[in-house]
Amino acid sequence: MDTMLEARLQTQQRNTQNSQETSLWSSGFGMKLEAVTPFLGKYRPFVGRCCQTCTPKSWESLFHRSIMDLGFCNVVLVKEENTRFRGWLVRRLCYFLWSLEQRIPPCQDAPQKIMESTRVQNVISGRVPGGTGEGQVPDLVKKEVQRILGHIQAPIHPFLLRLFSWALLRFLNCVFLNVQLHKGQMKMVHKAAQAQGLPLVLLSTHKSLLDGILLPFVLLSQGLGVLRVAWDPRTCSPTLRALLKKLGGLFLPQEANLTLDSPEGVLARAVVHAAVEQLLVSRQPLLIFLEEHPGAQGPRLSALGQTWLGLVVQAVQVGIIPDAMLVPVAITYDLVPDAPCDVYHALAPLGLWTGALAVLRSLRGWGHSPRVCVRVHLAQPFSLQEYTINARSCWGSRQTLEQLLQPIVLGQCTVVPDTEKEQEWTPATGPLLAFKEEDQLLVRRLSRHVLNASVTSSAVMSTAIMATLLLFKHQKGVFLSQLLGEFSWLTEETLLRGFDVGFSGQLRCLVQHTLSLLRAHVALLRVHQGDLLVVPRPGPSFTHLARLSAELLPAFLSEAVGACAVRGLLAGRMPPEGPWELQGIELLSQNELYRQILLLLHLLPQDLLLLQTPGSRPACDTGRQRLSAKLLWKPSGDFTDSDSDDFEEAEGRYFRLSQQSRCPDFFLFLCRLLSPLLKAFAQAATFLHRGQLPDTESGYTEQLLQFLQATAQEEGFFECADQNLAISAIWTFRDLGVLQQTPSPAGPMLCLSPTFTSRENQEKLEQFIRQFICS
C-alpha cells in the first residue's frame, strides 16, 4: 500500500511539474527581465567572397560593393504590391496572380540536337571502344537514346510549374516563419550572368530533402529562370521522379554507372554528356548538391554531386562552352523540417503519396509547434576556367594517413611531415570514371573548394548557438538571465570571426523562440528568486544538441584546433583537471605547439577540415603555403616584410597561457567543441579489443554504435553516440592502418591489421587521441 501511495504521489508531482512547465512555455516564460543590449543589427560581416588566390580576376570583377547596402527580403511574403493588380479580390488571390506572372522561358530541350551530338554519334557508329557499331538498326538505337534521355529529363510543363509554385508558396507560409534572402547577393548573381553571358552552375549544401524544391522556387521568384536540379534518384520513387522531371529535375540513369566496357554504359554516359552540354549551351541554370542527402551515412561530399560537376568541368575542357560561372549556395534552417534529427537511418525512396501525407502532417502540426526560419545565401560567382588554370599550379605532394601518423602513434618517429593528407572518402563512380586521374582529382578539389565557400558563407542559426551553450558550457543548467547574456556574447564572437547569423531582433524574443524550437530537449524550472533555470534534458537530447552545435564549429575551428593542441602539450605535465592558475605558468615551446597542431590536423577527418584550415586560410591554399610559414613569428619591433626570414629563427620562442579572468572558461569552451568527435575516436580505440572481427563495414559500424550508446548510458557522453561519428572513426582507422579490408565471398571484410592486434599498440592509439580531449 505504501508503495502504491508513493508511486501515486510521484505521478502527481510529475504531472504538476509538467503542467507548470507547459504554462511557462505558453506564457512566454512568465517573468520580467532586464533588457540586455545585444550586438545584433550593429554589424554584419559580408560573407561569400570567392578565393583571391585561386580566382583573383573573379574576386575583383564579379563583386559589386554597392550590394552591401541592400537588405534582406522574405521570399515567401507575397502581397498585393507584388502583382500588377490592385483591389480587394487581388489581396485574396495574390498568391495565384503572382504565380501566373512568373517568367518561365520557353522549353529549350532539344532531343534531336542530343541525338546529333558528336559523342552520341561516335557511340552509334562504333568509333569509340564499347560503341554499338554499325550493325545495329538506327531506329532501335534512336529509341534507346530516347529512352535513356527520358530517364534523365523531360520538357518543362509551364502550367504544372505555375500550379506547383502557387501550392508551394501556400505551404511554405504555413511551415516557415520566413525565408530570408539577401537582395544584394541576388543582384550580384544577376549581374555576373548578364555581364559574362555564361551559364550559371549553382553548387549547394544539402540540409533537407526540401532543398531541391525550395531553392528553385526562391530563384524562380527572383527572376533567375527555371533551374534544372540534379536529384538523387535513390531518394525518389518512379512516380515522384516523373513529376520532378516536368518541374525541371534531372536524374542520372542507372546504365551510366555500369562498367566502362559495357555497351549500355557507354551509350548512357554519352547521352548524359550530351544532355548536360546542351543544357549549358542553352544557358539554363543548373543546381547541383555537393553534400550527400540528409540521413545518408558516410562521407559528407556527394559522389553523385561530383559526377554532375565533372560533366560540367569536361564540357568546359573540351570547348563546348568557353567557361561557366560557379555559384556556391548555402541554405540553413533553425530546425530541419522533414525528419527528426534523433533518428538517422537509410532513407527509403520518397513516394508521391508519402510526400503528400508528410505535407498534410506538417500543416496539421503547424499550429502546435513554432515555425522555423530559413536563410538562403548566394556566395560570389567565380570562373571555372580561371580556377582550373590556377588550382593546378598549387598542387603539392600528398601522403597517406598511415604514412603520416602511424609511426608517431607507435613511438617510432617524432618528426611530423608538413604535407597534405591523401584522404578520398568519395569514390569516383559513373561518368566520372571515364575521366583521367588528374581530372578526377581536379573535381574532388573543386568540390571541397566550393563546399568550403558554401559552409563559410552559411548563416549560423540561433538553435546552433543555443545548443552550443547548453552542451559545452551548461550541461547541468543555467539561469535564463545568465543565458541571455551568454547568447549575446557568443553571437558577437561569431560575427567578429567573419560569420553571419541568420536572425535578428530583440534578445529576449530570440531566446524565447530558440528555446521553444528546442522544447523537446530543454526543460524550464522556476526557482524561488524569480528566475528560470534552463536545463538540457539528459540522454539522447545531448546527441541532438551535438548535431546542432556542429553548425557553429566552422567559426571556431582554427581556435578549437589550437586549444586542443595546447591541451595535448599540458596533458603530460599535470593532471587534466589541475588548476588553470598553475597551468598558466607553464611555458609552451613554439616547436612543440606547431608539432601538436600538425598531429591533430592529420587525425581530424578531411570532411571536417575542408570547412576551414589553420590560420583561417581557404582550403585551396594549403598547397601553396604550409603551416610552418603561417606560424612564423618575428622579433618584437621588427616590422619588415622580407621573404628571407627563416623559420628556424623563431624556434626558441615560448608562450604562456593568458591569466585573464575569462581565459580559462573560453579555453575549455574551445577544447570542448571538438570533444564529440575526439571522444568517439577514443571510444573506437577502446573498442578494438572488444569488437568481433572480421566483419563487414556496416556490421562493425553497428557494433561500435551499440558500444557508444552503452558507454553513454554509463558515463553520460551521449554527444558522441552518433552513427556518423562511428563511421568517421572506422574510416579514419582504416586510413591510419589500424583496420584493413580483405576480400571475401560475402564482400570486403574489416579486420585488425597485424600491427594493432597487440593490446599495447591499441593503448598507444587511445592515449594518442585522449591527449587532445578536455573533459
MIPA-967234 format. One record per residue (C-alpha): residue in three letters; x, y, z. Coordinates in steps of 0.1 Angstrom, whole numbers, padded with zeros to 4 digits, always signed. Each point is the difference from the previous one (the first is absolute). Layout:
BEGIN
alaXYZ ...
//
This chain:
BEGIN
met+0000+0000+0000 asp+0028+0024+0009 thr+0017-0007-0034 met-0033+0007-0018 leu-0004+0033+0019 glu+0036+0010-0007 ala-0003-0008-0037 arg-0033+0020-0002 leu+0016+0030+0018 gln+0030-0001-0024 thr-0024-0001-0030 gln-0020+0030+0014 gln+0032+0020+0005 arg+0012-0009-0035 asn-0033+0011-0015 thr+0001+0032+0020 gln+0035+0007-0012 asn-0010-0007-0036 ser-0030+0023+0002 gln+0020+0028+0016 glu+0027-0004-0027 thr-0027+0001-0027 ser-0014+0032+0015 leu+0035+0015+0000 trp+0004-0007-0037 ser-0035+0013-0009 ser+0004+0032+0020 gly+0033+0010-0015 phe+0019-0010+0032 gly-0023+0021+0022 met+0028+0022+0014 lys+0014+0035-0005 leu+0037+0003-0007 glu+0023+0030-0005 ala+0008+0008-0036 val+0034-0011-0012 thr+0012+0020-0030 pro+0013-0025-0025 phe+0025+0004-0028 leu-0027-0009-0025 gly-0007+0024-0028 lys+0030+0022+0006 tyr+0024-0019-0022 arg-0004-0027-0025 pro+0031-0013-0019 phe-0003-0005-0037 val+0007-0036-0006 gly+0004-0020-0032 arg+0029+0016-0018 cys+0017-0024-0024 cys+0036-0011+0006 gln+0024+0027-0009 thr+0028-0025-0005 cys-0017-0023-0025 thr-0023+0024-0017 pro+0015+0035+0003 lys-0017+0014-0031 ser-0034-0012+0011 trp+0006+0014+0035 glu+0005+0034-0015 ser-0024+0002-0030 leu-0030-0020+0012 phe-0005+0018+0034 his-0019+0032+0003 arg+0004+0020+0031 ser-0034+0016-0003 ile-0017-0033+0008 met+0011+0003+0036 asp-0025+0029+0004 leu-0030-0021-0010 gly-0019-0019+0027 phe-0019-0032+0003 cys-0033-0011-0014 asn-0025-0026+0011 val-0005-0020-0031 val-0033-0017+0011 leu-0015+0034+0010 val-0022+0007-0031 lys-0024+0029+0002 glu-0022+0020-0023 glu+0030+0023-0008 asn+0018-0030-0015 thr-0026-0002-0029 arg-0010+0024-0027 phe-0035+0002+0013 arg-0017+0017+0030 gly-0033-0005+0018 trp-0018-0020+0026 leu-0002-0032-0020 val+0037+0003-0010 arg+0010-0001+0037 arg-0017-0034+0003 leu+0014-0014-0033 cys+0035+0016+0001 tyr+0017-0034+0003 phe-0018-0013-0031 leu+0006+0032-0020 trp+0036+0001+0011 ser+0006-0035-0013 leu-0016+0009-0034 glu+0024+0029-0004 gln+0032-0020+0005 arg+0021+0000-0031 ile+0005-0035-0012 pro+0023-0002-0031 pro-0012-0022-0029 cys+0012-0036+0002 gln+0034-0002-0017 asp+0006-0037+0004 ala+0011-0014-0034 pro-0001-0038-0002 gln+0009+0002-0037 lys+0031+0020+0008 ile+0010-0025+0026 met-0005-0028-0025 glu+0022+0019-0025 ser+0027+0008+0025 thr+0035-0013-0007 arg+0002-0022+0031 val-0032-0018-0008 gln+0009-0004-0037 asn+0034-0014+0009 val-0016-0027+0022 ile-0026-0008-0026 ser+0025-0004-0028 gly+0024-0020+0021 arg+0029+0025-0002 val+0005-0003+0038 pro+0008-0031+0020 gly-0032-0017+0011 gly-0021+0017-0026 thr-0030-0017-0015 gly+0015-0003-0034 glu-0014+0004-0035 gly-0019-0034+0002 gln-0027+0015+0022 val-0032+0012-0015 pro+0000+0038+0001 asp-0037+0002+0011 leu+0006-0023+0029 val+0031+0020+0011 lys-0021+0032-0003 lys-0027-0015+0022 glu+0026-0011+0025 val+0015+0035+0001 gln-0035+0015+0005 arg-0007-0025+0028 ile+0032+0010+0018 leu-0007+0037-0005 gly-0035-0006+0014 his+0016-0013+0032 ile+0022+0031+0002 gln-0024+0029-0007 ala-0034+0010-0014 pro-0013+0032-0016 ile-0010+0026+0027 his-0038+0003+0004 pro-0007+0037+0005 phe-0036-0004+0013 leu+0010-0027+0024 leu+0030+0021+0012 arg-0023+0030+0007 leu-0025-0021+0018 phe+0027-0016+0021 ser+0015+0034+0008 trp-0033+0012+0013 ala-0006-0031+0021 leu+0036+0002+0013 leu-0003+0036+0009 arg-0030-0007+0022 phe+0018-0030+0016 leu+0031+0020+0007 asn-0020+0028+0017 cys-0015-0026+0023 val+0032-0018+0009 phe+0026+0027+0001 leu+0000+0033+0019 asn+0021+0015-0028 val+0024-0009-0028 gln+0026+0027-0001 leu+0022+0009-0030 his+0025+0029-0003 lys-0012+0021-0029 gly+0036+0012-0007 gln+0012-0036-0004 met-0028-0007-0025 lys+0009+0032-0019 met+0037-0011-0001 val-0009-0033-0015 his-0023+0017-0026 lys+0028+0024-0010 ala+0025-0028-0004 ala-0023-0019-0022 gln-0008+0030-0022 ala+0035+0013-0003 gln+0017-0032-0008 gly-0027-0017-0021 leu+0009-0033+0015 pro-0021-0028+0015 leu-0004+0000+0038 val+0007-0031+0020 leu-0012+0003+0036 leu+0018-0024+0024 ser-0018-0004+0033 thr+0001-0016+0034 his-0027-0025+0008 lys-0018+0003+0033 ser-0035-0012-0008 leu-0019-0020-0026 leu-0020+0032-0005 asp+0031+0018-0013 gly-0005-0013-0036 ile-0034+0017-0001 leu+0006+0030+0022 leu+0031+0013-0019 pro-0015-0001-0035 phe-0031+0018+0014 val+0021+0027+0016 leu+0021+0006-0031 leu-0030-0001-0024 ser-0018+0026+0021 gln+0031+0023-0003 gly+0000-0002-0038 leu+0029-0024-0005 gly-0021-0024-0021 val-0009-0036+0003 leu+0028-0020+0017 arg+0010-0034-0012 val+0005-0020+0033 ala+0023-0031+0001 trp-0020-0023+0023 asp+0012-0032+0016 pro-0022-0028-0015 arg+0004-0020+0032 thr-0022+0024+0020 cys-0030+0001-0024 ser-0024-0026-0012 pro-0007-0004-0038 thr-0033+0020+0003 leu+0017+0028+0018 arg+0029+0000-0025 ala-0025+0004-0028 leu-0015+0030+0017 leu+0033+0016+0009 lys+0013-0003-0036 lys-0029+0020-0013 leu+0010+0027+0026 gly+0036+0001-0011 gly+0015-0030+0017 leu+0030-0020-0014 phe+0008-0036+0009 leu+0030-0021-0008 pro-0011-0033-0018 gln+0010-0033+0016 glu+0019-0010-0031 ala+0025+0028+0004 asn+0014-0018+0031 leu+0008-0032-0019 thr+0036-0010-0008 leu+0020+0018-0026 asp+0000-0029-0024 ser-0038-0004+0001 pro-0017+0012-0032 glu-0031+0011+0019 gly+0022+0020+0024 val+0019+0017-0028 leu-0031+0011-0018 ala-0017+0012+0032 arg+0031+0020+0009 ala+0001+0015-0035 val-0036+0011+0003 val+0006+0015+0035 his+0030+0020-0013 ala-0020+0012-0030 ala-0030+0010+0022 val+0022+0020+0024 glu+0018+0016-0029 gln-0032+0010-0017 leu-0013+0014+0033 leu+0031+0021+0005 val+0000+0013-0036 ser-0036+0011+0004 arg+0011+0019+0032 gln-0026-0017+0023 pro+0011+0003+0036 leu+0010-0033+0017 leu-0002-0008+0037 ile+0022-0028+0014 phe+0002-0011+0036 leu+0036-0007+0011 glu-0011-0016+0033 glu-0016-0034+0005 his-0037+0000+0005 pro-0012+0004+0036 gly+0001-0032+0020 ala+0027-0015-0022 gln+0027-0019+0019 gly+0035+0005-0010 pro+0020+0029-0015 arg-0011+0035-0002 leu+0009+0006-0037 ser-0025-0015-0024 ala+0014-0024-0027 leu-0031+0008-0021 gly+0006+0038+0003 gln+0036-0004-0010 thr-0012-0020-0030 trp-0023+0028-0012 leu+0027+0026+0007 gly+0025-0021-0020 leu-0023+0001-0030 val+0001+0038+0001 val+0037+0001+0004 gln+0005-0023-0030 ala-0024+0021-0021 val+0023+0030+0006 gln+0032-0019-0006 val-0011-0013-0034 gly-0012+0034-0010 ile-0038-0006-0002 ile-0003+0033+0020 pro+0028+0024+0006 asp-0006+0002+0037 ala-0026-0003+0028 met-0009+0021+0030 leu+0001-0020+0032 val-0022+0013+0029 pro+0005-0016+0035 val-0034-0002+0017 ala-0009-0006+0036 ile-0033-0006+0017 thr-0005-0002+0037 tyr-0030-0007+0022 asp-0007+0006+0037 leu-0011-0037+0000 val-0001-0023-0030 pro-0037-0004-0007 asp-0002-0033-0018 ala+0012-0026+0025 pro+0008-0003+0037 cys+0037+0005+0005 asp+0001-0026+0027 val-0006-0029-0025 tyr+0027-0006-0026 his-0008-0028-0023 ala+0002-0009-0036 leu-0027+0020-0017 ala-0025-0020-0021 pro-0009+0016-0033 leu-0026+0027+0005 gly-0032-0006-0019 leu-0025+0025-0013 trp-0027-0010+0024 thr+0025-0003+0029 gly+0011+0035-0007 ala-0036+0012-0001 leu-0008-0016+0033 ala+0031+0016+0015 val-0011+0034-0012 leu-0034-0006+0016 arg+0015-0010+0033 ser+0022+0031-0001 leu-0030+0022-0005 arg-0020-0017+0027 gly+0029+0002+0025 trp+0008+0037-0009 gly-0024+0014+0026 his+0016-0021+0028 ser+0037+0009-0006 pro+0019+0032-0008 arg+0009+0006-0036 val+0036+0001-0010 cys+0021+0025-0019 val+0020-0006-0031 arg+0029+0018-0015 val+0012-0003-0036 his+0035+0013-0008 leu+0015+0005-0034 ala+0038+0005+0000 gln+0020+0019-0026 pro+0001-0017-0034 phe+0034-0010-0014 ser+0014-0013-0033 leu+0004-0037-0004 gln+0027+0005-0026 glu+0020+0024+0022 tyr-0002-0025+0029 thr+0011-0029-0022 ile+0031+0019-0012 asn+0011+0014+0034 ala-0009-0031+0021 arg+0023-0024-0018 ser+0030+0023+0007 cys-0003-0004+0038 trp-0002-0038+0002 gly+0026-0015+0022 ser+0011-0034+0013 arg-0024-0022+0019 gln+0004-0028+0024 thr-0024-0025+0015 leu-0011+0003+0036 glu+0018-0033+0008 gln+0033+0015-0012 leu-0006+0033+0018 leu-0012-0011+0034 gln+0005-0037+0008 pro+0037+0002+0007 ile-0006+0028+0025 val-0029-0018+0017 leu+0022-0030+0005 gly+0029+0021+0013 gln+0022-0010-0029 cys+0005+0036-0013 thr-0002+0035+0014 val+0001+0021-0032 val-0034+0010-0014 pro-0001+0005-0038 asp-0016+0034-0009 thr-0016-0012-0032 glu-0035-0005-0013 lys-0020-0031+0012 glu-0013-0024-0027 gln-0035-0009+0012 glu-0026-0005-0027 trp-0033-0012+0015 thr-0021+0003-0031 pro+0007-0026-0027 ala-0002+0010-0037 thr-0031-0015-0015 gly-0019+0001-0032 pro+0011+0025-0027 leu+0027+0012+0023 leu+0019-0032-0005 ala+0005+0008-0037 phe+0021+0031+0011 lys+0038+0000+0003 glu+0013-0004+0035 glu+0012+0036+0000 asp-0035+0012-0010 gln-0016-0021+0028 leu+0024+0016+0025 leu-0010+0034-0014 val-0037-0007+0005 arg+0006-0011+0036 arg+0021+0031+0008 leu-0026+0022-0017 ser-0028-0016+0020 arg+0018+0006+0033 his+0009+0035-0011 val-0037+0009-0007 leu-0013-0018+0030 asn+0025+0019+0022 ala-0014+0033-0015 ser-0036-0012+0005 val+0006-0009+0037 thr+0020+0031+0009 ser-0028+0021-0015 ser-0028-0019+0018 ala-0018+0020+0026 val+0002-0013+0035 met-0035-0005+0014 ser-0012+0007+0035 thr-0005-0037+0008 ala+0037-0007-0008 ile+0011+0027+0025 met-0024-0012+0027 ala+0009-0036-0004 thr+0037+0008+0002 leu-0005+0020+0033 leu-0022-0027+0016 leu+0022-0029-0011 phe+0035+0013+0006 lys-0004+0026+0027 his-0032-0008+0020 gln-0008-0037-0001 lys-0012+0002+0036 gly-0022+0030-0007 val+0002+0038-0001 phe-0022+0028+0012 leu-0019+0017-0028 ser+0013+0035+0010 gln+0036-0013-0005 leu-0009-0019-0032 leu-0012+0033-0016 gly+0034+0016+0006 glu+0019-0030-0013 phe-0022-0003-0031 ser+0009+0036-0008 trp+0037-0007+0007 leu+0002-0030-0022 thr-0018+0018-0028 glu+0025+0028+0002 glu+0029-0024-0001 thr-0015-0017-0031 leu-0005+0033-0018 leu+0035+0012+0008 arg+0015-0032-0016 gly-0016+0010-0033 phe-0030-0024+0001 asp-0035+0014-0004 val-0030-0010+0022 gly-0034-0008-0014 phe-0021+0019+0025 ser-0006+0035+0014 gly-0023+0017+0024 gln-0004+0005+0038 leu+0022-0023+0020 arg-0028-0013+0023 cys-0023-0009-0029 leu+0029-0018-0018 val+0008-0021+0031 gln-0037-0008+0006 his-0004-0010-0037 thr+0031-0022+0001 leu-0009-0017+0032 ser-0035-0007-0014 leu+0016-0017-0030 leu+0021-0021+0024 arg-0029-0007+0023 ala+0003-0038-0004 his+0036+0001+0012 val-0001+0028+0027 ala-0018+0003+0033 leu-0010+0032+0017 leu-0001+0001+0038 arg-0013+0030+0021 val+0022+0008+0030 his-0007+0021+0031 gln+0020+0030-0011 gly-0025+0007-0028 asp+0024-0012-0027 leu-0003-0031-0022 leu+0024-0029-0002 val+0007-0013-0035 val+0011-0037+0001 pro+0008-0022-0030 arg-0018-0033+0004 pro+0025-0028+0006 gly+0004-0029-0023 pro-0005+0000-0038 ser-0008+0037+0001 phe+0037+0006+0003 thr+0005-0018-0034 his-0025+0024-0016 leu+0017+0030+0015 ala+0034-0012-0012 arg-0013-0002-0036 leu-0014+0035+0003 ser+0032+0014+0015 ala+0021-0014-0029 glu-0015+0028-0021 leu+0020+0025+0021 leu+0033-0019-0001 pro+0013+0016-0032 ala+0001+0034+0016 phe+0023-0012+0028 leu+0018-0029-0016 ser+0034+0015-0003 glu-0001+0011+0037 ala-0014-0034+0011 val+0029-0018-0017 gly+0025+0023+0017 ala-0017-0004+0034 cys+0000-0038-0003 ala+0037+0001-0011 val+0008+0020+0031 arg-0020-0025+0020 gly+0022-0028-0015 leu+0031+0018+0012 leu-0013+0005+0035 ala-0013-0036+0002 gly+0034-0015+0009 arg+0010+0027+0025 met-0029+0001+0025 pro-0034-0016+0007 pro-0026+0010-0026 glu-0022+0016+0027 gly+0028+0019+0016 pro-0004+0037+0010 trp+0004+0023-0030 glu+0018+0026+0020 leu+0028-0025+0004 gln-0002-0011-0036 gly+0004+0036-0011 ile+0036+0000+0012 glu+0009-0029-0024 leu+0022+0011-0029 leu-0012-0014-0034 ser+0027-0003-0027 gln-0009+0012-0034 asn+0015-0031-0016 glu-0020-0023+0023 leu-0032+0020-0006 tyr+0006-0002-0038 arg+0005-0037+0002 gln-0032-0006+0021 ile-0021+0020-0025 leu+0013-0020-0029 leu-0007-0033+0018 leu-0036+0010+0007 leu-0005+0013-0035 his+0011-0034-0014 leu-0023-0018+0024 leu-0031+0020-0007 pro-0021-0011-0031 gln+0004+0019-0032 asp-0038+0004+0000 leu+0004+0023+0030 leu+0032+0017-0011 leu-0015+0011-0034 leu-0020+0025+0020 gln+0029+0021+0011 thr+0037-0006+0002 pro+0026+0013+0024 gly+0004+0037+0003 ser-0033+0006-0017 arg+0014-0008-0034 pro-0022-0013-0028 ala+0003-0037-0005 cys+0013+0005-0035 asp+0031+0019+0013 thr+0015-0029+0020 gly+0021-0011-0029 arg+0015+0035-0005 gln+0010+0010+0035 arg+0007-0025+0028 leu-0010+0003+0036 ser+0037+0006+0009 ala+0000+0032-0019 lys-0033+0011+0016 leu+0015-0004+0035 leu+0030+0022-0008 trp+0003+0025+0029 lys+0024+0028-0003 pro+0019+0018+0028 ser-0019+0027+0018 gly+0005+0033-0018 asp+0010-0015-0033 phe-0025+0014-0026 thr+0019-0011-0031 asp-0018-0022-0025 ser+0030-0019-0015 asp-0003-0034-0016 ser+0034-0009+0012 asp-0013-0007+0036 asp+0008-0035+0011 phe-0023-0022+0021 glu+0029-0012+0021 glu+0005+0036+0014 ala-0031-0004+0021 glu+0007-0035+0013 gly+0009+0012+0034 arg-0032+0018+0007 tyr-0023-0010+0029 phe-0035+0011+0010 arg-0021+0000+0031 leu-0037-0004+0005 ser-0017+0033+0007 gln-0010+0008+0035 gln-0031+0020-0009 ser-0031-0006+0020 arg-0021-0015-0029 cys+0029-0018-0017 pro-0003-0034+0018 asp-0037-0003-0007 phe+0004+0010-0037 phe+0030-0024-0003 leu-0021-0029+0013 phe-0029+0010-0022 leu+0022-0001-0031 cys+0014-0034+0010 arg-0034-0015+0005 leu-0012+0010-0035 leu+0020-0029-0014 ser-0008-0024+0029 pro-0029-0019-0017 leu+0022-0011-0029 leu+0031-0006+0021 lys-0019-0020+0027 ala-0015-0022-0027 phe+0034-0007-0014 ala+0014-0008+0034 gln-0030-0023+0007 ala+0006-0017-0033 ala+0036-0006+0010 thr-0012-0015+0033 phe-0024-0023-0020 leu+0028-0015-0021 his+0006-0029+0024 arg-0038-0005+0007 gly-0014+0000-0036 gln-0007-0032-0019 leu+0023+0001-0031 pro+0001-0008-0028 asp-0033+0016-0009 thr-0016+0020-0028 glu+0004+0038+0003 ser-0038+0004+0007 gly+0001-0028+0026 tyr+0030+0015+0018 thr-0016+0034-0001 glu-0030-0014+0017 gln+0022-0017+0026 leu+0018+0033+0007 leu-0032+0020+0002 gln-0014-0024+0025 phe+0032+0004+0021 leu-0002+0038-0002 gln-0036-0001+0011 ala+0007-0024+0029 thr+0030+0022+0011 ala-0022+0031-0002 gln-0025-0016+0024 glu+0028-0007+0025 glu+0022+0031-0003 gly-0025+0026-0015 phe+0019+0007-0033 phe-0031+0000-0021 glu+0014+0027-0023 cys+0023-0026-0016 ala-0026-0028-0004 asp-0006+0009-0036 gln+0001-0024-0030 asn+0018+0025-0022 leu+0027+0004+0026 ala+0003-0038+0002 ile+0004-0002-0038 ser+0026+0029+0000 ala+0020-0018+0027 ile+0000-0033-0019 trp+0010+0017-0033 thr+0028+0019+0018 phe+0013-0031+0016 arg+0000-0017-0034 asp+0021+0028-0015 leu+0023-0001+0030 gly+0007-0037-0005 val-0018-0011+0031 leu-0027-0019-0020 gln+0005-0018-0033 gln-0024-0011-0027 thr+0003-0035-0012 pro-0020-0016-0029 ser-0024-0028+0008 pro-0030-0017-0018 ala-0024+0021+0020 gly+0019+0032-0010 pro+0027+0021+0016 met+0006-0008+0037 leu+0016+0022+0026 cys+0027-0015+0023 leu+0027+0012+0023 ser+0034+0006-0017 pro+0028-0021+0014 thr+0016+0031+0015 phe-0030+0008+0022 thr-0009-0035+0011 ser+0022+0006+0031 arg-0018+0016+0030 glu+0031+0023+0005 asn-0004+0017-0034 gln-0037+0003+0005 glu+0006+0018+0033 lys+0026+0023-0017 leu-0027+0010-0025 glu-0025+0007+0027 gln+0025+0020+0020 phe+0010+0020-0031 ile-0036+0010-0006 arg-0009+0007+0036 gln+0028+0026+0004 phe-0021+0024-0020 ile-0033-0005+0019 cys-0009+0024+0027 ser-0028-0013+0023 
//
